Structures are given as C-alpha cells and as structure tokens.
C-alpha cells in the first residue's frame, strides 16, 4: 500500500483513527456551524449577544448534539469520541456555541440523567434533548468558585417543602433557561450538598443577565438569585448527596473542553496559515520566511498533539477507564496550548489579527474564559500534583 501524501490539515493522519460514523458526525456538525454560525458570529460577538439562541438550540437538538452521549429520553447515545468531535467543530466556530451545548448536555442534562428520578427525567430530558427547553447549572457563587464546599446557598426544610436562599454567579444560559440545576447546602457538612431542579418562573427566583463581558460575548451569561424559593420535595435530585454530584458533572463538561479548545486553536491556526500564504511583504509571501514557518510548525505540533490527547481520553471514556485526573491533564494542557496558538497566530496576522474580520482575537479572548471555568489552571495543577505526590496541597 502506498504511503499517503502529506495533508497539512491532518499532518499526523488522525482521521485514520475515526470510523465512518465518527467522520459523518464531525462533518455534519462542521457543515452546520459553517452555515448557521460563521456568517453571523462576528456581529453577535461585537454586539455581545446571541439573539437566536433558542433557534440554534432547536437545530442542535435536531442534530442530536444536546445530551449527545446520554442514552434514552430522546438523547443520541453517541460515543464519547463522537461527542468530542462535535465539541471541536462547535468551538472552531465559537466557544460560546460550544458552551451552550456543554452546559445544556454535560451539566444540566447529565445531572438529571445520572442523579434524577424517573419522573424528573421524563419531565425534562426529552424537551432538553430537542432544544425546546434550555437548562443551566448553578454551582459557582460570587465568593466561592474554586472552593464549592464553601457555598453559601442554603436549602432548609419547611414541612415537606424546601426553601432555597442564595446566589449563583457566571451561569451560562441562566437568563433564558427553563430549568436551573441548583446546588445548595442543606446541613452545613460536605455531604449535605444537594441538587435541586428550579423551574423558571418559580416565585423568588430570577436570573439577571451579566453584561460588559470581553470574553464569550456570543454567549448568554447571568446570575441565579434565590430569595425564599419554595420547592416541593420532589424537586431534589434523589440519587446523590455531597460534592461528588456537581463535581462529576463538571468532569464530564471538562472532557468536552479538552476537544473544544482544539477547535478554537484549529480555526486560529488555519487563519494564520492562509494569511501566511497570501500576505506579501518584501516581495514574497510571509509564509516563505523562516521565522513565520517556525511559528506555524510549533502551532501545528501543539494543535495536533492536543487533538491526539483528546482522542486518547475519549477512547478511555468510552471504555469506562477515564479518571478525573486524566481529564485535568487534558483540560490544563489543551486550553493552555490553544491560547498559545491563538497568540502566535495573531502575530502572523499582524494588525489584522485584532480585527473581527478574522477569528483569531475572538478565539483568544474566549479562551481566557475557558481557561478559568470548569477549573482554573491552578486547580488542575493541584489535582495533578496530588495525584503525582499523594499529598493534598489544596489547603
């Protein structure tokens, strides 16, 4: 068999690791993003809005991209690798679009699917899978991000009901959500954290939008305000208590980021590569200069190593062998390297690199948020440090 020719778009031949169904899903999501997102994303980003969120959610539901790796209740039952490929293609369009899908599927739907009652699953999951209902996930608070054990949101019993008081911050989808998965302390002990399903419109519950963001501008972000919110006994997720509930959901979402960040990196790299081939200085394309080629080579190395890492973790997830520490490995490495690729790509584009006519600066600023959410750099370093040494340095 002859050796295939070198493909600048797939220099390691990673497509050989994918089967026809994997490729079909990837190509379908890529085509949807090219048609429905890329023509409008610069305008949405500049205006700081996502005016067609519900329309896009319904289309993503038709594609099977919401709760993609879950089974039953209208979910696609895709493999972890297939879900990862979808995340990569969505974030190659914009991190805000991938965040919409991640929060809907890997956080809100995952929590209900894994820890909810059968009644809760039947009530919420089919509509969420179809994109008819939007969910959000309330864990982070104004004073408690990396340390969720210190959360101040409280849930107390009143007869058979629960009364919730507190505030959550930086919650994707919250201003438009039909249901919020809210984590609250019920006893003051670590094992007292419980999850509650709070329907929009419940008295005492509001979700004001956060404005003036310079990152994830094409994403709807808000708070969750709970002021004496009364919920029935069946609003609590019955199958989990303690922080392992929300943390397991975050682990699933972090896995999507491992893939998604490489989408932002790929879009920036491709933009820089095309620019280097066509932009002329000193009488020839800048891609013909050694320093530019060095940048492109280094960017390609980190991009495709990151995709290979994501694929490896996906196979481990599909085999039931993926550990949280390994997800931290992928999230820490791939987001950090993706930001580096964006910054290098910006230098190749020169002044044009800061223009929304090109995707590079938009991806770079988005990735600053991705670097922080679902675990900061420092938290993932400490996760790996503990795994390597056996010593807990968190406190």
RODO-2510 file (C-alpha; in nm, 4 decimals, decimal comma):
residues 395
     n   res          X          Y          Z
     1     x     0,0000     0,0000     0,0000
     2     x     0,1494     0,3386    -0,0967
     3     x     0,2254     0,5914     0,1724
     4     x    -0,0400     0,8663     0,1611
     5     x     0,0641     1,2181     0,0716
     6     x     0,1188     1,4726     0,3485
     7     x    -0,2005     1,6552     0,4445
     8     x    -0,1413     1,9974     0,6085
     9     x    -0,4911     1,9748     0,7583
    10     x    -0,4220     1,6347     0,9148
    11     x    -0,0432     1,6014     0,9316
    12     x    -0,0485     1,3025     1,1692
    13     x    -0,3195     1,1157     0,9807
    14     x    -0,5515     1,1254     1,2821
    15     x    -0,8574     1,0762     1,0631
    16     x    -0,7408     0,7160     1,0297
    17     x    -0,8407     0,6708     1,3947
    18     x    -1,2038     0,7554     1,3134
    19     x    -1,4669     0,5244     1,1686
    20     x    -1,7201     0,6331     0,9021
    21     x    -1,9856     0,7229     1,1610
    22     x    -1,7362     0,9392     1,3523
    23     x    -1,6441     1,1223     1,0327
    24     x    -2,0079     1,1677     0,9333
    25     x    -2,0958     1,3244     1,2691
    26     x    -1,7948     1,5527     1,2578
    27     x    -1,8687     1,6639     0,9030
    28     x    -2,2371     1,7225     0,9812
    29     x    -2,1598     1,9467     1,2780
    30     x    -1,8882     2,1285     1,0815
    31     x    -2,1285     2,1983     0,7963
    32     x    -2,3997     2,3212     1,0349
    33     x    -2,1567     2,5572     1,2076
    34     x    -2,0319     2,6900     0,8733
    35     x    -2,3879     2,7586     0,7611
    36     x    -2,5554     2,8802     1,0799
    37     x    -2,2813     3,0324     1,2953
    38     x    -1,9801     3,1520     1,0990
    39     x    -2,1653     3,4044     0,8787
    40     x    -2,3036     3,5828     1,1872
    41     x    -2,0648     3,5181     1,4755
    42     x    -1,8520     3,8327     1,4371
    43     x    -2,1652     4,0505     1,4542
    44     x    -2,3039     3,8617     1,7542
    45     x    -1,9683     3,8869     1,9293
    46     x    -1,9318     4,2582     1,8561
    47     x    -2,2815     4,3301     1,9866
    48     x    -2,2384     4,0988     2,2847
    49     x    -2,5489     3,8934     2,2182
    50     x    -2,6784     3,5620     2,0911
    51     x    -3,0225     3,6653     1,9665
    52     x    -3,1094     3,3322     1,8052
    53     x    -3,0111     3,1108     2,0991
    54     x    -3,3380     2,9197     2,1100
    55     x    -3,3447     2,8770     1,7352
    56     x    -2,9914     2,7412     1,7369
    57     x    -3,0754     2,5142     2,0314
    58     x    -3,3629     2,3570     1,8401
    59     x    -3,1386     2,2995     1,5390
    60     x    -2,8709     2,1473     1,7612
    61     x    -3,1404     1,9242     1,9062
    62     x    -3,2304     1,8074     1,5569
    63     x    -2,8625     1,7251     1,5003
    64     x    -2,8607     1,5172     1,8206
    65     x    -2,5919     1,7386     1,9761
    66     x    -2,7703     1,8082     2,3079
    67     x    -2,7036     1,5457     2,5715
    68     x    -2,5282     1,3729     2,2851
    69     x    -2,3520     1,0978     2,4798
    70     x    -2,6525     1,0216     2,7031
    71     x    -2,8924     0,7383     2,6241
    72     x    -3,2713     0,7316     2,6196
    73     x    -3,5184     1,0183     2,6656
    74     x    -3,4536     1,1444     2,3130
    75     x    -3,0751     1,1575     2,3512
    76     x    -2,8469     1,0380     2,0718
    77     x    -2,6440     0,7833     2,2676
    78     x    -2,3256     0,8801     2,0807
    79     x    -1,9781     0,7735     2,1861
    80     x    -1,7525     0,9996     2,3890
    81     x    -1,5262     1,0439     2,0862
    82     x    -1,8205     1,1478     1,8700
    83     x    -1,9309     1,3991     2,1323
    84     x    -1,5755     1,5310     2,1478
    85     x    -1,5597     1,5735     1,7710
    86     x    -1,8832     1,7733     1,7860
    87     x    -1,7372     1,9959     2,0589
    88     x    -1,4273     2,0572     1,8492
    89     x    -1,6312     2,1659     1,5475
    90     x    -1,8629     2,3857     1,7539
    91     x    -1,5769     2,5648     1,9252
    92     x    -1,3990     2,6094     1,5937
    93     x    -1,6970     2,8344     1,5208
    94     x    -1,7079     2,9947     1,8670
    95     x    -1,6548     2,8952     2,2297
    96     x    -1,9943     3,0436     2,3172
    97     x    -2,1738     2,7940     2,0939
    98     x    -1,9822     2,5016     2,2424
    99     x    -2,0580     2,6380     2,5899
   100     x    -2,4292     2,6390     2,5094
   101     x    -2,4081     2,2712     2,4194
   102     x    -2,1782     2,1778     2,7103
   103     x    -2,3926     2,3417     2,9762
   104     x    -2,7116     2,2006     2,8315
   105     x    -2,5846     1,8459     2,7868
   106     x    -2,2814     1,7814     3,0049
   107     x    -2,4011     1,9770     3,3089
   108     x    -2,7784     2,0243     3,3295
   109     x    -2,8936     1,7178     3,1352
   110     x    -2,6149     1,4982     3,2715
   111     x    -2,7096     1,5860     3,6290
   112     x    -3,0747     1,4964     3,5683
   113     x    -2,9905     1,1833     3,3690
   114     x    -2,7464     1,0474     3,6271
   115     x    -2,8994     1,1625     3,9538
   116     x    -3,2629     1,2417     3,8824
   117     x    -3,5763     1,0396     3,9476
   118     x    -3,7575     0,8721     3,6627
   119     x    -4,0269     1,1378     3,6864
   120     x    -3,7666     1,4161     3,6644
   121     x    -3,6017     1,2538     3,3651
   122     x    -3,9289     1,2174     3,1783
   123     x    -4,0341     1,5714     3,2599
   124     x    -3,7185     1,7485     3,1462
   125     x    -3,4850     1,5401     2,9306
   126     x    -3,6855     1,4902     2,6091
   127     x    -3,7521     1,8637     2,5737
   128     x    -3,3918     1,9479     2,6560
   129     x    -3,2598     1,6931     2,4055
   130     x    -3,4798     1,8504     2,1396
   131     x    -3,3636     2,2023     2,2266
   132     x    -3,7176     2,3024     2,3186
   133     x    -3,6184     2,3512     2,6830
   134     x    -3,2991     2,5213     2,7986
   135     x    -3,1150     2,4267     3,1163
   136     x    -2,8421     2,5840     3,3268
   137     x    -2,6190     2,4662     3,6117
   138     x    -2,5817     2,6693     3,9301
   139     x    -2,2711     2,5887     4,1344
   140     x    -2,0327     2,8883     4,1235
   141     x    -2,1079     3,1727     4,3643
   142     x    -1,9785     3,5314     4,3876
   143     x    -1,7413     3,4362     4,6706
   144     x    -1,6948     3,0657     4,6016
   145     x    -1,5645     2,9459     4,2658
   146     x    -1,2736     2,7063     4,3073
   147     x    -1,3925     2,6125     4,6587
   148     x    -1,7535     2,4988     4,6142
   149     x    -1,7509     2,3405     4,9591
   150     x    -1,7813     2,6916     5,0994
   151     x    -2,1033     2,7684     4,9132
   152     x    -2,3476     2,9946     5,0933
   153     x    -2,6631     2,8956     4,9085
   154     x    -2,8809     2,7160     5,1613
   155     x    -3,1797     2,4847     5,1398
   156     x    -3,3906     2,4235     5,4518
   157     x    -3,6927     2,2091     5,5115
   158     x    -4,0351     2,3621     5,5756
   159     x    -4,2719     2,0748     5,6238
   160     x    -4,2310     1,8612     5,3131
   161     x    -4,1096     2,1593     5,1067
   162     x    -3,7624     2,3033     5,0591
   163     x    -3,6818     2,6753     5,0882
   164     x    -3,3766     2,7947     4,8946
   165     x    -3,1842     3,1180     4,9556
   166     x    -2,8627     3,2236     4,7870
   167     x    -2,6962     3,3478     4,4747
   168     x    -2,5021     3,1903     4,1912
   169     x    -2,2726     3,3739     3,9507
   170     x    -2,1354     3,3333     3,5961
   171     x    -2,4056     3,0879     3,4928
   172     x    -2,4211     3,0173     3,1189
   173     x    -2,7767     3,0097     2,9757
   174     x    -2,9356     3,1234     3,3022
   175     x    -3,1310     3,4284     3,1709
   176     x    -3,3080     3,2104     2,9127
   177     x    -3,3196     2,8788     3,0994
   178     x    -3,6414     2,6902     3,1592
   179     x    -3,4871     2,4950     3,4453
   180     x    -3,1855     2,5503     3,6677
   181     x    -2,9941     2,2723     3,8399
   182     x    -2,9005     2,4464     4,1649
   183     x    -2,6611     2,3018     4,4219
   184     x    -2,7250     2,4075     4,7801
   185     x    -2,6043     2,3227     5,1299
   186     x    -2,8661     2,1512     5,3452
   187     x    -2,6763     2,0592     5,6625
   188     x    -2,3539     2,2602     5,6833
   189     x    -2,1485     1,9444     5,6220
   190     x    -1,9763     1,8430     5,2954
   191     x    -2,2196     1,5559     5,2479
   192     x    -2,5111     1,7968     5,2851
   193     x    -2,4811     1,9452     4,9359
   194     x    -2,7878     1,8539     4,7296
   195     x    -2,9060     1,9323     4,3795
   196     x    -3,2450     2,0948     4,3140
   197     x    -3,4405     2,1471     3,9932
   198     x    -3,5756     2,5017     3,9910
   199     x    -3,8202     2,5818     3,7084
   200     x    -3,8082     2,9329     3,5643
   201     x    -4,0921     3,1462     3,6951
   202     x    -4,0806     2,9996     4,0446
   203     x    -4,1593     3,2836     4,2928
   204     x    -3,8412     3,4288     4,4432
   205     x    -3,6241     3,3018     4,1556
   206     x    -3,4628     3,5332     3,8989
   207     x    -3,1725     3,5194     3,6554
   208     x    -3,0438     3,8673     3,5634
   209     x    -2,8064     3,8782     3,2680
   210     x    -2,4397     3,9750     3,3117
   211     x    -2,3278     4,2400     3,0656
   212     x    -1,9970     4,4149     2,9866
   213     x    -1,8090     4,0910     2,9149
   214     x    -1,4987     4,1000     2,6954
   215     x    -1,4981     3,7229     2,6537
   216     x    -1,7676     3,4755     2,5482
   217     x    -1,9653     3,7700     2,4166
   218     x    -2,1777     3,5473     2,1905
   219     x    -2,2982     3,3547     2,4944
   220     x    -2,5790     3,4361     2,7372
   221     x    -2,4432     3,4569     3,0924
   222     x    -2,6218     3,5523     3,4115
   223     x    -2,6737     3,5105     3,7820
   224     x    -2,9184     3,2957     3,9747
   225     x    -3,0902     3,4759     4,2613
   226     x    -3,2872     3,2645     4,5072
   227     x    -3,4891     3,4599     4,7609
   228     x    -3,7082     3,2268     4,9649
   229     x    -3,7693     2,9961     4,6696
   230     x    -4,0174     2,7283     4,7762
   231     x    -3,9839     2,3918     4,6065
   232     x    -4,1729     2,0658     4,6573
   233     x    -3,9980     1,7623     4,7997
   234     x    -3,9689     1,6046     4,4567
   235     x    -3,7529     1,8933     4,3280
   236     x    -3,4397     1,7450     4,4835
   237     x    -3,2193     1,5110     4,2804
   238     x    -3,2633     1,1891     4,4801
   239     x    -2,9610     0,9859     4,3725
   240     x    -2,6702     1,1904     4,5054
   241     x    -2,5571     1,3837     4,8121
   242     x    -2,2321     1,5724     4,8608
   243     x    -1,9946     1,7438     4,6223
   244     x    -1,9369     1,4306     4,4170
   245     x    -2,2623     1,5152     4,2398
   246     x    -2,1671     1,8522     4,0901
   247     x    -1,8009     1,7570     4,0526
   248     x    -1,8880     1,4525     3,8418
   249     x    -2,0925     1,6777     3,6148
   250     x    -1,8022     1,9212     3,5862
   251     x    -1,5708     1,6352     3,4940
   252     x    -1,7982     1,5466     3,2033
   253     x    -1,8045     1,9079     3,0865
   254     x    -1,4258     1,9402     3,1179
   255     x    -1,3881     1,6474     2,8838
   256     x    -1,5764     1,8415     2,6153
   257     x    -1,3424     2,1359     2,6690
   258     x    -1,0396     1,9145     2,6015
   259     x    -1,1750     1,8722     2,2472
   260     x    -1,3398     2,2114     2,2096
   261     x    -1,0288     2,4154     2,2871
   262     x    -0,8559     2,2438     1,9965
   263     x    -1,1350     2,3692     1,7707
   264     x    -1,0568     2,7297     1,8641
   265     x    -0,6873     2,6545     1,8125
   266     x    -0,7512     2,4948     1,4730
   267     x    -0,9548     2,7894     1,3468
   268     x    -0,6810     3,0312     1,4525
   269     x    -0,4050     2,8176     1,3034
   270     x    -0,5887     2,7795     0,9725
   271     x    -0,6460     3,1534     0,9575
   272     x    -0,2761     3,2209     1,0170
   273     x    -0,1693     2,9579     0,7637
   274     x    -0,3902     3,1009     0,4898
   275     x    -0,2757     3,4530     0,5724
   276     x     0,0900     3,3482     0,5599
   277     x     0,0398     3,2000     0,2150
   278     x    -0,1172     3,5129     0,0687
   279     x     0,0162     3,8131     0,2621
   280     x     0,3216     3,9588     0,0873
   281     x     0,5997     4,1626     0,2412
   282     x     0,9442     4,2313     0,0970
   283     x     0,8260     4,0948    -0,2354
   284     x     0,7023     3,7488    -0,1320
   285     x     0,4503     3,5702     0,0919
   286     x     0,5419     3,5925     0,4584
   287     x     0,4938     3,2153     0,4832
   288     x     0,8226     3,1851     0,2970
   289     x     1,0218     3,3419     0,5803
   290     x     1,1921     3,1161     0,8329
   291     x     1,0515     3,2825     1,1446
   292     x     0,6943     3,2534     1,0165
   293     x     0,7451     2,8880     0,9267
   294     x     0,8869     2,8230     1,2739
   295     x     0,5710     2,9682     1,4281
   296     x     0,3467     2,7610     1,2024
   297     x     0,5403     2,4430     1,2743
   298     x     0,5211     2,4965     1,6509
   299     x     0,1495     2,5756     1,6301
   300     x     0,0829     2,2608     1,4259
   301     x     0,2756     2,0498     1,6770
   302     x     0,0707     2,1621     1,9756
   303     x    -0,2599     2,1574     1,7870
   304     x    -0,2355     1,8013     1,6655
   305     x    -0,0760     1,6697     1,9855
   306     x    -0,3757     1,8189     2,1642
   307     x    -0,6232     1,6508     1,9291
   308     x    -0,4417     1,3199     1,9765
   309     x    -0,4611     1,3636     2,3553
   310     x    -0,8329     1,4388     2,3320
   311     x    -0,8887     1,1303     2,1194
   312     x    -0,6983     0,9140     2,3669
   313     x    -0,9064     1,0416     2,6585
   314     x    -1,2238     0,9845     2,4567
   315     x    -1,1344     0,6227     2,3958
   316     x    -1,0675     0,5802     2,7659
   317     x    -1,4050     0,7332     2,8477
   318     x    -1,5789     0,5010     2,6038
   319     x    -1,4030     0,2072     2,7697
   320     x    -1,5058     0,3251     3,1180
   321     x    -1,1422     0,3804     3,2157
   322     x    -1,1123     0,7601     3,2242
   323     x    -1,0115     0,9105     3,5576
   324     x    -1,0800     1,2691     3,6696
   325     x    -0,7063     1,3334     3,6964
   326     x    -0,6686     1,2443     3,3304
   327     x    -0,9399     1,4929     3,2368
   328     x    -0,7479     1,7569     3,4350
   329     x    -0,4401     1,6623     3,2341
   330     x    -0,6273     1,7250     2,9101
   331     x    -0,8076     2,0421     3,0156
   332     x    -0,4941     2,2030     3,1580
   333     x    -0,2768     2,1197     2,8583
   334     x    -0,5155     2,1810     2,5726
   335     x    -0,6629     2,5128     2,6822
   336     x    -0,3219     2,6500     2,7718
   337     x    -0,1758     2,5415     2,4384
   338     x    -0,4809     2,6704     2,2492
   339     x    -0,4247     3,0185     2,3936
   340     x    -0,0609     2,9994     2,2890
   341     x    -0,1623     2,9046     1,9357
   342     x    -0,4040     3,1975     1,9184
   343     x    -0,1402     3,4409     2,0356
   344     x     0,1111     3,3121     1,7853
   345     x    -0,1477     3,3236     1,5084
   346     x    -0,2220     3,6857     1,5963
   347     x     0,1431     3,7800     1,5446
   348     x     0,1387     3,6279     1,1955
   349     x    -0,1699     3,8307     1,1068
   350     x    -0,0095     4,1451     1,2439
   351     x    -0,2540     4,4320     1,2932
   352     x    -0,5235     4,2360     1,1101
   353     x    -0,5077     3,9852     1,3947
   354     x    -0,7083     4,2148     1,6209
   355     x    -0,9877     4,2600     1,3662
   356     x    -1,3165     4,0723     1,3836
   357     x    -1,2745     4,0154     1,0104
   358     x    -1,0536     3,7295     1,1280
   359     x    -1,1409     3,4816     1,4069
   360     x    -0,8133     3,4869     1,5979
   361     x    -0,8676     3,7597     1,8581
   362     x    -1,2240     3,6421     1,9213
   363     x    -1,0983     3,2910     1,9929
   364     x    -0,8129     3,4234     2,2072
   365     x    -1,0424     3,6286     2,4291
   366     x    -1,2956     3,3452     2,4541
   367     x    -1,0260     3,1049     2,5653
   368     x    -0,9393     3,3318     2,8568
   369     x    -1,2797     3,2347     2,9996
   370     x    -1,2407     2,8703     2,9040
   371     x    -0,9069     2,8697     3,0874
   372     x    -1,0889     2,9698     3,4068
   373     x    -1,4214     2,7897     3,4023
   374     x    -1,4587     2,4209     3,4846
   375     x    -1,1461     2,4548     3,6990
   376     x    -0,8717     2,7154     3,6848
   377     x    -0,5152     2,6380     3,5796
   378     x    -0,4105     2,6351     3,9446
   379     x    -0,6808     2,3879     4,0475
   380     x    -0,5912     2,1410     3,7723
   381     x    -0,2229     2,1750     3,8572
   382     x    -0,3062     2,0867     4,2166
   383     x    -0,5231     1,7926     4,1073
   384     x    -0,2280     1,6562     3,9137
   385     x     0,0148     1,7465     4,1906
   386     x    -0,1867     1,5483     4,4420
   387     x    -0,2141     1,2537     4,2038
   388     x     0,1619     1,2572     4,1447
   389     x     0,2782     1,3031     4,5068
   390     x    -0,0098     1,1672     4,7108
   391     x    -0,0082     1,4937     4,9079
   392     x    -0,3021     1,7322     4,9237
   393     x    -0,1928     2,0942     4,8669
   394     x    -0,5394     2,2446     4,8219
   395     x    -0,5481     2,3916     5,1738
***
